[in-house]
């Protein structure tokens, strides 16, 4: 009787471990799918040229989803621009993906200097943000991607200067 109870407990532990491994496997698959979807995505730049995010593969980059009508986004843009200029020599790229239209973004950028690449997604990137972990579609939303194309960090909401430095330092290690 004691032996069968022991075998039952060991069997339950084995099933739980296998299920846990399956869950970890599913999470890794979802993560891999989100990475692939992000890198496969393409959007128009301000000159109308289609750009793929895979163009930045091989270099670490921060992808920032924003909109001209989003006050926290507008506050965050200067921080991202400074980080872009300060880290350009070590290969860091920042890519802004505007959930907005070309006219609004072009007009807004006449009053704000941004030295990094800005792409126009209009509403098409909302589903991608959900797949990347931003299920509520909150802006701004940023992800960091290492040189191998792996998603490293996600941030819902605007960066503070300290948080941005910390995330970029972790990315560049």
C-alpha contacts under 8 A as a table, 3 or more apart, distances in Angstrom:
res1	aa1	res2	aa2	distance
1	X	4	X	5.28
1	X	5	X	6.31
2	X	5	X	5.16
2	X	6	X	6.13
3	X	6	X	5.04
3	X	7	X	6.16
4	X	7	X	4.93
4	X	8	X	6.01
5	X	8	X	4.97
5	X	9	X	6.20
6	X	9	X	5.15
6	X	10	X	6.12
7	X	10	X	5.02
7	X	11	X	5.90
8	X	11	X	5.01
8	X	12	X	6.16
9	X	12	X	5.08
9	X	13	X	6.18
10	X	13	X	5.03
10	X	14	X	6.13
11	X	14	X	5.02
11	X	15	X	6.19
12	X	15	X	5.11
12	X	16	X	6.10
13	X	16	X	5.07
13	X	17	X	6.06
14	X	17	X	5.06
14	X	18	X	6.09
15	X	18	X	5.08
15	X	19	X	6.07
16	X	19	X	5.04
16	X	20	X	6.01
17	X	20	X	4.96
17	X	21	X	6.06
18	X	21	X	5.00
18	X	22	X	6.11
19	X	22	X	4.89
19	X	23	X	6.17
20	X	23	X	5.01
20	X	24	X	6.16
21	X	24	X	5.02
21	X	25	X	6.00
22	X	25	X	4.86
22	X	26	X	6.11
23	X	26	X	5.02
23	X	27	X	6.14
24	X	27	X	5.06
24	X	28	X	6.10
25	X	28	X	5.07
25	X	29	X	6.09
26	X	29	X	4.95
26	X	30	X	6.11
27	X	30	X	5.04
27	X	31	X	6.06
28	X	31	X	4.94
28	X	32	X	6.01
29	X	32	X	4.97
29	X	33	X	6.01
30	X	33	X	4.96
30	X	34	X	6.06
31	X	34	X	5.10
31	X	35	X	6.17
31	X	132	X	7.90
31	X	151	X	7.81
32	X	35	X	5.06
32	X	36	X	6.12
32	X	150	X	7.98
33	X	36	X	5.04
33	X	37	X	5.99
34	X	37	X	5.03
34	X	38	X	6.04
34	X	128	X	7.80
34	X	131	X	5.83
34	X	132	X	5.74
35	X	38	X	5.17
35	X	39	X	6.21
35	X	132	X	7.97
35	X	149	X	7.01
35	X	150	X	6.24
35	X	151	X	6.04
36	X	39	X	5.21
36	X	40	X	5.92
37	X	40	X	5.10
37	X	41	X	6.04
37	X	128	X	7.42
38	X	41	X	5.32
38	X	53	X	6.82
38	X	128	X	7.13
39	X	52	X	6.96
39	X	53	X	4.83
39	X	54	X	4.55
39	X	57	X	7.71
39	X	149	X	7.42
40	X	52	X	6.36
40	X	53	X	6.42
40	X	54	X	6.13
41	X	52	X	5.67
41	X	53	X	5.96
41	X	54	X	7.76
42	X	50	X	6.33
42	X	51	X	5.23
42	X	52	X	4.06
42	X	53	X	6.20
43	X	50	X	5.43
43	X	51	X	5.48
43	X	52	X	6.59
43	X	119	X	5.85
43	X	120	X	5.87
43	X	121	X	5.79
44	X	47	X	7.63
44	X	48	X	5.30
44	X	49	X	5.28
44	X	50	X	4.33
44	X	51	X	5.96
44	X	119	X	5.56
44	X	120	X	5.44
44	X	121	X	7.28
45	X	48	X	5.33
45	X	49	X	5.43
45	X	50	X	6.30
45	X	51	X	6.65
45	X	117	X	7.61
45	X	118	X	6.13
45	X	119	X	4.38
45	X	120	X	6.02
46	X	49	X	7.42
46	X	102	X	6.88
46	X	106	X	7.24
46	X	118	X	6.90
46	X	119	X	6.54
46	X	120	X	7.18
51	X	55	X	7.22
51	X	119	X	7.81
52	X	55	X	5.53
53	X	56	X	5.82
53	X	57	X	7.44
54	X	57	X	4.97
56	X	59	X	5.77
56	X	60	X	7.55
56	X	61	X	7.09
56	X	93	X	7.54
57	X	60	X	7.47
57	X	147	X	6.01
57	X	148	X	6.70
57	X	149	X	5.74
58	X	146	X	7.76
58	X	147	X	4.23
58	X	148	X	5.75
58	X	149	X	6.99
59	X	91	X	6.11
59	X	92	X	6.45
59	X	93	X	7.22
59	X	146	X	6.67
59	X	147	X	4.22
59	X	148	X	7.59
60	X	91	X	6.95
60	X	92	X	5.28
60	X	93	X	6.45
60	X	144	X	7.43
60	X	145	X	5.63
60	X	146	X	4.33
60	X	147	X	4.48
60	X	148	X	7.96
60	X	149	X	7.83
60	X	171	X	7.06
60	X	172	X	7.14
61	X	92	X	5.48
61	X	93	X	4.53
61	X	94	X	5.45
61	X	95	X	7.25
61	X	144	X	5.79
61	X	145	X	5.37
61	X	146	X	6.58
61	X	147	X	7.68
62	X	92	X	7.85
62	X	93	X	6.42
62	X	94	X	4.80
62	X	95	X	6.25
62	X	142	X	6.77
62	X	143	X	5.74
62	X	144	X	4.36
62	X	145	X	6.28
63	X	94	X	6.00
63	X	95	X	4.90
63	X	96	X	5.94
63	X	97	X	7.11
63	X	142	X	5.48
63	X	143	X	5.33
63	X	144	X	6.24
63	X	145	X	7.82
64	X	94	X	7.49
64	X	95	X	6.20
64	X	96	X	4.77
64	X	97	X	5.91
64	X	140	X	6.94
64	X	141	X	5.83
64	X	142	X	4.29
64	X	143	X	6.66
65	X	96	X	5.99
65	X	97	X	4.71
65	X	98	X	5.86
65	X	99	X	6.77
65	X	139	X	6.64
65	X	140	X	5.58
65	X	141	X	5.12
65	X	142	X	6.05
66	X	70	X	7.06
66	X	73	X	5.56
66	X	96	X	7.03
66	X	97	X	6.22
66	X	98	X	4.99
66	X	99	X	5.91
66	X	139	X	5.73
66	X	140	X	4.90
66	X	141	X	6.92
67	X	70	X	5.35
67	X	73	X	6.53
67	X	74	X	7.84
67	X	98	X	5.16
67	X	99	X	5.17
67	X	100	X	5.60
67	X	105	X	7.89
67	X	139	X	7.48
67	X	140	X	7.68
68	X	71	X	7.72
68	X	73	X	7.37
68	X	74	X	6.74
68	X	98	X	7.68
68	X	100	X	6.96
68	X	104	X	6.87
68	X	105	X	6.39
68	X	108	X	6.72
70	X	73	X	5.20
70	X	74	X	6.38
70	X	139	X	7.01
70	X	140	X	7.62
71	X	74	X	5.16
71	X	75	X	6.36
72	X	75	X	5.07
72	X	76	X	6.20
72	X	139	X	7.73
72	X	140	X	6.83
72	X	157	X	7.46
72	X	158	X	5.85
73	X	76	X	5.11
73	X	77	X	6.31
73	X	139	X	6.81
73	X	140	X	5.27
73	X	158	X	6.49
74	X	77	X	5.44
74	X	78	X	7.87
75	X	78	X	6.81
75	X	79	X	7.95
75	X	158	X	7.89
76	X	79	X	5.44
76	X	80	X	6.49
76	X	158	X	5.91
76	X	159	X	6.41
76	X	160	X	7.74
77	X	80	X	5.14
77	X	81	X	6.16
77	X	114	X	7.44
78	X	81	X	4.98
78	X	82	X	6.21
78	X	113	X	7.98
78	X	114	X	7.41
79	X	82	X	5.23
79	X	83	X	6.20
79	X	161	X	6.57
80	X	83	X	5.03
80	X	84	X	6.01
80	X	94	X	7.37
81	X	84	X	5.02
81	X	85	X	6.34
81	X	113	X	7.99
81	X	114	X	5.65
81	X	115	X	6.13
81	X	116	X	6.65
82	X	85	X	5.24
82	X	86	X	6.05
83	X	86	X	5.08
83	X	87	X	5.98
84	X	87	X	5.45
84	X	88	X	5.79
84	X	92	X	7.00
84	X	93	X	6.44
84	X	94	X	5.96
84	X	115	X	7.48
84	X	116	X	6.58
85	X	88	X	5.37
85	X	115	X	7.51
86	X	89	X	7.46
87	X	90	X	5.58
87	X	91	X	6.74
87	X	92	X	5.57
87	X	93	X	7.91
88	X	91	X	5.19
88	X	92	X	5.36
88	X	93	X	6.69
89	X	92	X	7.56
92	X	172	X	7.96
93	X	116	X	7.48
94	X	116	X	5.91
94	X	117	X	6.85
95	X	116	X	6.29
95	X	117	X	5.07
95	X	118	X	5.89
95	X	119	X	7.36
96	X	116	X	7.41
96	X	117	X	6.17
96	X	118	X	4.56
96	X	119	X	6.05
97	X	118	X	5.87
97	X	119	X	4.80
97	X	120	X	5.77
97	X	121	X	6.21
98	X	101	X	7.62
98	X	105	X	7.36
98	X	118	X	7.05
98	X	119	X	6.09
98	X	120	X	4.94
98	X	121	X	5.68
98	X	122	X	6.57
99	X	120	X	6.64
99	X	121	X	5.26
99	X	122	X	4.38
99	X	123	X	5.56
99	X	124	X	7.71
99	X	125	X	6.92
99	X	126	X	7.77
100	X	104	X	6.79
100	X	105	X	6.77
100	X	120	X	6.64
100	X	121	X	6.64
100	X	122	X	4.31
100	X	123	X	6.95
101	X	104	X	5.57
101	X	105	X	6.29
101	X	120	X	6.57
101	X	121	X	7.56
101	X	122	X	5.29
102	X	105	X	5.21
102	X	106	X	5.88
102	X	120	X	6.43
103	X	106	X	5.21
103	X	107	X	6.06
104	X	107	X	5.26
104	X	108	X	6.05
105	X	108	X	5.08
105	X	109	X	6.05
106	X	109	X	5.23
106	X	110	X	6.54
107	X	110	X	5.40
107	X	111	X	7.52
108	X	111	X	5.77
108	X	112	X	6.65
109	X	112	X	4.82
109	X	113	X	6.38
109	X	114	X	7.23
110	X	113	X	7.39
121	X	124	X	5.48
121	X	125	X	5.75
122	X	125	X	7.20
123	X	126	X	5.85
124	X	127	X	6.83
124	X	128	X	7.78
125	X	128	X	5.00
125	X	129	X	6.20
126	X	129	X	5.13
126	X	130	X	6.48
126	X	137	X	6.23
127	X	130	X	5.08
127	X	131	X	6.38
128	X	131	X	5.02
128	X	132	X	6.20
129	X	132	X	5.00
129	X	133	X	6.43
129	X	134	X	5.22
129	X	135	X	7.01
129	X	137	X	6.54
129	X	141	X	7.73
130	X	133	X	5.20
130	X	134	X	4.57
130	X	135	X	4.23
130	X	136	X	7.10
130	X	137	X	6.60
131	X	134	X	7.12
131	X	135	X	7.33
132	X	154	X	7.87
133	X	154	X	7.57
134	X	137	X	5.57
134	X	138	X	6.70
134	X	141	X	7.41
134	X	156	X	6.85
135	X	138	X	7.99
138	X	141	X	6.53
138	X	156	X	6.53
138	X	157	X	6.90
139	X	156	X	6.95
139	X	157	X	5.99
139	X	158	X	7.80
140	X	156	X	6.42
140	X	157	X	5.01
140	X	158	X	5.69
141	X	154	X	7.49
141	X	155	X	5.68
141	X	156	X	4.67
141	X	157	X	5.74
141	X	158	X	7.31
142	X	154	X	5.74
142	X	155	X	5.11
142	X	156	X	6.65
143	X	151	X	6.95
143	X	152	X	7.22
143	X	153	X	5.42
143	X	154	X	4.43
143	X	155	X	6.31
144	X	151	X	5.97
144	X	152	X	5.42
144	X	153	X	5.16
144	X	154	X	6.67
144	X	167	X	7.88
144	X	168	X	7.91
144	X	171	X	6.97
145	X	148	X	7.85
145	X	149	X	5.67
145	X	150	X	5.33
145	X	151	X	4.49
145	X	152	X	5.47
145	X	153	X	7.42
145	X	171	X	7.46
146	X	149	X	5.37
146	X	150	X	5.43
146	X	151	X	6.63
146	X	152	X	6.59
146	X	171	X	6.25
146	X	172	X	7.74
147	X	150	X	7.41
152	X	171	X	7.03
153	X	167	X	7.27
155	X	158	X	7.73
155	X	159	X	7.73
159	X	162	X	7.87
159	X	163	X	5.80
159	X	164	X	5.68
160	X	163	X	5.21
160	X	164	X	6.17
161	X	164	X	5.24
161	X	165	X	6.24
162	X	165	X	5.19
162	X	166	X	6.15
163	X	166	X	5.06
163	X	167	X	6.13
164	X	167	X	5.25
164	X	168	X	6.06
165	X	168	X	5.22
165	X	169	X	5.95
166	X	169	X	5.13
166	X	170	X	6.26
167	X	170	X	5.16
167	X	171	X	6.18
168	X	171	X	4.90
168	X	172	X	6.03
169	X	172	X	5.18
169	X	173	X	6.25
170	X	173	X	5.47
